[in-house]
């Protein structure tokens, strides 16, 4: 990175149900709080990137401006599945690195409470005559006939595939991952759910897609997150207190699927994540062992397991042993999803990428309260959206 880039201010709303607020309300709340946290105003911001998959408009950023300040700056409206928030953040980072701005604002927001199961589009009505339809000339929907396109089913397959290949990943192990995340959530006041579950409660709950029961699935909810990003040049001109709280973005990477024969049929969340992680470690000059905490995309308990491996937190094929060692608990050597993860904190799609960065920043600043990882100096935030897109950010504590 030719220009060093920093998080100057960051905020997230409480995730959950916000019946009296729409996406603009929630995004405004997060954006204004991030500006206040940074100690700057909207007139200081030179670029805005905003994302919301469910807002129902291609000009959401402009709608947001009408609430927080219309200053004529360029606005980028981004959509990149579950990586939308991370993409908005990276868009601002790239503008600053390109020298087009010194201060930028990234925002992600979603209204998803009550949305139900997310998955394939509604199946069309079938008749006795099958006629080729669509880009691939399908004569009938494949979902439910050949595998599934529903999110719980897709990630169930991914976890079971890992267990089949390397062994040791059974139903109870995935439930124990969920048990950890729900336990962590009890220390996060902004989580959608802050309830601890016993292993038996998790395993005996409603089965959604084996081996994922309901507590092992991410929670659709409402929420927003926002970050103010600053160039190193501008940061050095700010008061000492702002410099002390700034968090360095040591790496920012966004990847998509490289061509692989298998991913033409089924999603491959592994390859693009491993490539993103490798590039991020190279950019940051750090390795997995240098991380004090990780916030990864646990849209399902099965996903968390495979991403231990994809992010190289363990040796290849060693995710089960890595988890069984206790490393991923808050008091372990590599705490993972101290926030409670998507399974507890919630997953308002476009907000998640920035919310994961928010969690890391609060530990590096020493502001995480009861769940603080003592002495944290470096952390990694990861998010992935099927389609596919993977965002990885490595963050470091300011050395002022």
C-alpha positions in Angstrom: 0.0 0.0 0.0 1.7 3.2 -1.2 -0.4 5.5 1.2 -1.0 4.3 4.7 -4.7 4.3 5.5 -6.4 4.3 8.9 -9.8 3.9 10.5 -10.4 7.2 12.2 -14.0 6.6 13.5 -16.3 3.6 13.4 -19.8 2.7 14.7 -22.5 0.2 14.5 -26.1 0.2 15.7 -27.5 -2.5 17.9 -28.4 -5.4 15.7 -31.9 -6.8 16.1 -35.4 -5.6 15.3 -36.0 -1.9 14.6 -39.6 -1.8 13.6 -39.8 2.0 13.8 -36.8 2.7 11.6 -36.1 2.2 7.9 -32.7 1.7 6.2 -32.1 5.4 5.9 -32.7 5.9 9.6 -30.4 3.1 10.6 -27.7 4.1 8.2 -27.9 7.8 9.3 -27.5 6.7 12.9 -24.4 4.6 12.2 -22.9 7.3 9.9 -23.4 10.2 12.3 -22.0 8.1 15.2 -18.9 7.2 13.1 -18.3 10.9 12.2 -18.6 11.8 15.9 -16.3 9.0 16.9 -13.8 10.3 14.3 -14.1 13.9 15.5 -15.0 15.2 12.0 -18.1 16.4 10.2 -19.7 15.6 6.9 -18.1 18.6 5.4 -14.7 17.0 5.9 -15.7 13.8 4.0 -14.5 13.7 0.4 -16.0 10.3 -0.8 -18.9 8.2 0.3 -19.5 4.5 -0.4 -22.8 2.9 0.7 -24.4 -0.5 0.4 -27.8 -2.0 1.1 -29.1 -5.0 -0.8 -32.7 -4.6 0.4 -33.1 -0.8 0.3 -35.0 -1.0 -3.0 -33.0 1.7 -4.7 -29.8 2.0 -6.8 -29.2 5.5 -5.3 -29.2 4.6 -1.6 -26.1 6.7 -0.9 -27.8 9.8 -2.2 -30.8 9.1 0.0 -28.5 8.8 3.0 -26.8 12.1 2.1 -30.2 13.9 2.4 -30.2 12.9 6.1 -26.5 13.5 7.0 -25.4 16.2 4.6 -25.4 16.8 0.9 -22.0 18.3 0.0 -21.6 17.3 -3.7 -19.0 14.6 -3.1 -18.8 11.4 -5.2 -21.1 8.6 -4.0 -20.5 5.0 -4.8 -23.5 2.6 -4.4 -22.1 -0.9 -4.0 -23.7 -4.3 -3.9 -21.6 -7.5 -3.5 -23.8 -10.0 -1.6 -22.6 -10.6 2.0 -19.4 -8.8 1.2 -21.2 -5.5 0.5 -20.0 -3.7 3.6 -16.4 -4.8 3.1 -16.6 -3.7 -0.5 -17.9 -0.2 0.5 -15.0 0.0 2.9 -12.5 -1.1 0.3 -14.0 1.4 -2.2 -13.2 4.3 0.2 -9.7 2.9 0.9 -8.9 2.7 -2.9 -10.1 6.3 -3.3 -7.7 7.5 -0.6 -4.8 5.3 -1.9 -5.4 6.8 -5.3 -4.9 10.3 -3.9 -8.4 11.4 -4.7 -9.5 11.9 -1.1 -8.0 12.2 2.4 -11.2 11.4 4.3 -14.0 9.0 3.3 -17.1 7.4 4.8 -18.2 3.8 4.2 -21.7 2.6 5.3 -23.6 -0.7 5.2 -27.2 -1.2 6.3 -30.0 -3.8 6.0 -33.6 -4.4 7.2 -33.9 -8.2 7.4 -35.8 -9.0 10.6 -38.7 -11.3 9.6 -37.2 -12.0 6.2 -37.2 -15.7 6.8 -35.0 -18.2 4.9 -32.8 -16.6 2.3 -32.0 -18.8 -0.7 -33.0 -19.3 -4.4 -35.6 -17.3 -6.2 -39.2 -18.4 -6.0 -39.7 -21.5 -8.1 -41.8 -20.9 -11.2 -45.0 -22.9 -11.7 -44.4 -26.2 -13.3 -46.5 -27.8 -16.0 -46.7 -31.2 -17.7 -44.6 -29.9 -20.6 -41.0 -29.1 -19.8 -39.6 -26.2 -21.9 -36.0 -25.1 -21.8 -35.8 -21.8 -19.9 -33.2 -19.3 -18.8 -29.5 -18.9 -19.4 -28.7 -22.6 -19.1 -31.8 -23.9 -20.8 -33.1 -25.6 -17.6 -36.3 -27.6 -18.1 -37.0 -27.7 -14.3 -35.6 -26.2 -11.1 -32.7 -28.1 -9.6 -33.3 -27.0 -6.0 -34.5 -29.9 -4.0 -33.8 -32.3 -6.9 -30.1 -32.0 -7.2 -28.8 -30.6 -3.9 -30.0 -27.2 -2.8 -29.4 -23.5 -3.4 -30.7 -22.4 0.0 -28.0 -20.9 2.2 -28.3 -23.4 5.1 -28.1 -26.3 2.7 -25.2 -24.9 0.7 -23.1 -24.3 3.9 -24.2 -27.6 5.3 -22.7 -29.3 2.3 -19.5 -27.3 2.6 -19.0 -28.4 6.3 -19.8 -32.0 5.6 -17.4 -32.0 2.6 -14.6 -30.8 4.9 -15.4 -33.5 7.5 -15.5 -36.2 4.8 -12.1 -35.1 3.5 -10.3 -34.6 6.7 -12.4 -36.4 9.4 -13.5 -35.5 12.9 -16.2 -33.0 11.9 -19.4 -34.5 13.3 -22.7 -33.0 14.4 -21.6 -32.4 17.9 -18.4 -30.6 16.9 -20.4 -28.1 14.8 -22.8 -27.6 17.7 -19.8 -26.9 20.0 -18.7 -24.1 17.6 -22.2 -22.6 18.0 -22.0 -23.0 21.7 -18.8 -21.0 21.8 -20.2 -18.1 19.8 -23.4 -17.9 21.8 -21.4 -17.8 25.0 -19.3 -15.0 23.6 -22.4 -13.0 22.7 -23.4 -12.6 26.3 -20.7 -9.9 26.7 -21.8 -8.0 23.6 -24.6 -5.5 24.3 -25.0 -4.7 20.6 -25.7 -8.4 19.6 -29.1 -9.3 18.3 -29.1 -12.3 20.7 -27.1 -12.4 23.9 -28.2 -15.8 25.3 -26.0 -18.7 26.2 -27.1 -22.1 25.0 -26.1 -25.5 26.3 -24.8 -28.0 23.9 -27.9 -30.1 24.3 -30.2 -27.1 23.5 -28.3 -26.4 20.3 -28.3 -30.1 19.2 -32.0 -30.6 20.0 -33.3 -27.4 18.4 -35.1 -27.3 15.0 -33.0 -28.9 12.3 -32.6 -26.4 9.4 -30.1 -28.3 7.1 -28.1 -31.1 8.7 -25.9 -30.5 10.6 -27.0 -26.9 11.1 -29.8 -26.5 13.7 -31.5 -23.1 14.2 -28.9 -21.7 16.8 -26.2 -22.7 14.3 -27.5 -20.3 11.6 -26.9 -16.6 11.3 -29.7 -14.4 12.5 -31.5 -12.2 9.9 -31.9 -8.9 11.6 -31.8 -5.1 11.1 -28.7 -3.0 11.6 -26.1 -0.7 10.2 -22.4 0.0 10.5 -20.2 2.8 9.3 -16.5 3.7 9.2 -14.5 6.9 8.6 -11.3 6.3 6.8 -8.3 8.7 6.7 -5.0 8.9 4.9 -1.8 8.8 6.9 -0.9 12.3 5.7 -4.1 13.8 7.0 -4.0 11.8 10.2 -0.5 13.1 11.1 -2.0 16.6 11.1 -4.8 15.7 13.6 -4.6 16.1 17.4 -2.8 13.5 19.4 -6.0 11.9 20.9 -7.4 11.2 17.4 -4.1 9.7 16.3 -4.0 7.5 19.4 -7.4 6.0 18.7 -6.8 5.5 14.9 -6.5 1.9 13.8 -4.2 1.1 10.9 -5.6 -0.8 7.9 -2.5 -2.9 7.2 -4.2 -4.9 4.5 -7.4 -4.6 2.4 -8.2 -7.4 -0.1 -11.2 -8.3 -2.1 -11.3 -11.4 -4.2 -13.7 -13.3 -6.5 -13.8 -16.9 -7.7 -10.9 -18.0 -9.8 -12.0 -20.5 -12.5 -12.4 -23.9 -11.2 -14.5 -26.6 -12.8 -16.3 -27.4 -9.6 -17.4 -23.8 -8.8 -19.3 -23.7 -12.1 -21.9 -25.9 -10.4 -21.6 -25.4 -6.6 -20.2 -22.4 -4.7 -16.5 -22.7 -3.7 -16.0 -20.5 -0.5 -12.6 -22.0 0.1 -10.3 -21.0 -2.8 -11.1 -17.2 -2.9 -10.9 -17.0 0.9 -7.5 -18.7 1.0 -6.3 -16.4 -1.8 -7.6 -13.3 0.0 -5.9 -14.3 3.2 -2.6 -15.0 1.6 -2.6 -11.6 -0.1 -3.7 -9.9 3.1 -0.9 -11.5 5.1 1.6 -10.5 2.5 0.3 -6.9 2.4 0.4 -6.5 6.1 3.7 -8.2 6.6 2.1 -10.4 9.3 1.1 -14.0 9.6 -1.8 -15.9 11.2 0.3 -16.3 14.4 0.6 -12.6 14.8 -3.2 -12.1 15.1 -4.7 -11.5 18.5 -8.3 -12.0 17.4 -10.3 -12.9 14.3 -13.8 -12.0 13.2 -14.8 -14.4 10.5 -18.0 -15.0 8.5 -19.8 -17.7 10.5 -23.0 -17.5 8.5 -23.4 -21.1 9.8 -21.4 -23.1 12.3 -20.2 -25.3 9.4 -18.7 -22.2 7.7 -16.7 -21.2 10.7 -14.9 -24.5 10.7 -13.8 -24.4 7.1 -12.6 -20.8 7.5 -10.2 -21.7 10.3 -8.4 -23.6 7.5 -9.0 -21.0 4.7 -7.6 -18.2 6.8 -4.6 -20.4 7.7 -5.2 -20.2 11.4 -4.3 -23.9 11.5 -2.4 -26.3 9.2 -4.3 -27.5 6.2 -6.9 -30.1 7.2 -6.3 -29.2 10.9 -9.5 -27.2 11.7 -11.0 -29.8 13.9 -7.9 -30.2 16.1 -7.5 -26.4 16.1 -11.0 -25.9 17.5 -10.7 -28.8 19.9 -7.5 -27.2 21.4 -9.7 -24.4 22.7 -7.8 -21.8 20.7 -10.9 -20.1 19.3 -12.5 -19.3 22.7 -12.1 -15.8 24.1 -9.3 -17.0 26.4 -7.6 -19.1 23.7 -4.5 -18.3 21.7 -6.5 -17.2 18.6 -10.0 -15.9 19.8 -12.5 -16.2 17.0 -15.8 -14.3 16.9 -15.6 -12.7 20.3 -18.5 -10.6 19.3 -20.7 -13.7 19.2 -20.4 -14.0 15.4 -23.1 -13.8 12.9 -24.9 -16.6 14.7 -25.5 -14.4 17.7 -24.6 -10.8 16.8 -26.7 -11.1 13.7 -26.3 -10.7 10.0 -27.8 -7.6 8.4 -26.1 -8.5 5.1 -24.6 -5.2 3.9 -23.6 -4.1 7.5 -21.7 -7.2 8.4 -18.4 -6.5 6.7 -18.0 -3.2 8.5 -19.4 -4.6 11.8 -16.7 -7.2 11.8 -14.1 -4.4 11.4 -15.8 -2.5 14.2 -15.3 -5.4 16.6 -11.6 -5.6 15.8 -11.1 -1.9 16.2 -12.6 -1.8 19.6 -10.2 -4.4 20.9 -7.2 -2.7 19.4 -8.3 0.6 21.0 -8.9 -1.2 24.3 -12.6 -0.2 24.3 -14.3 -3.6 24.1 -15.4 -3.7 27.7 -15.9 -7.0 29.4 -15.0 -9.0 26.3 -11.7 -7.1 25.8 -8.8 -9.2 24.5 -6.0 -7.8 26.7 -3.0 -6.5 24.8 -4.5 -6.9 21.4 -2.4 -5.3 18.7 -3.5 -7.0 15.5 -6.7 -8.6 14.2 -8.3 -9.8 11.0 -11.9 -9.2 9.8 -13.3 -11.6 7.1 -16.5 -11.7 5.2 -17.7 -13.7 2.2 -20.7 -13.5 -0.1 -21.8 -16.3 -2.4 -21.4 -15.5 -6.1 -18.6 -15.1 -4.8 -16.8 -12.2 -3.1 -14.4 -12.3 -0.2 -13.1 -9.4 1.8 -10.3 -9.5 4.3 -8.9 -6.6 6.3 -5.9 -6.8 8.6 -5.9 -4.1 11.3 -3.2 -3.0 13.7 -3.1 -0.8 16.8 -1.7 2.7 16.5 1.9 3.1 17.6 1.7 6.7 18.7 
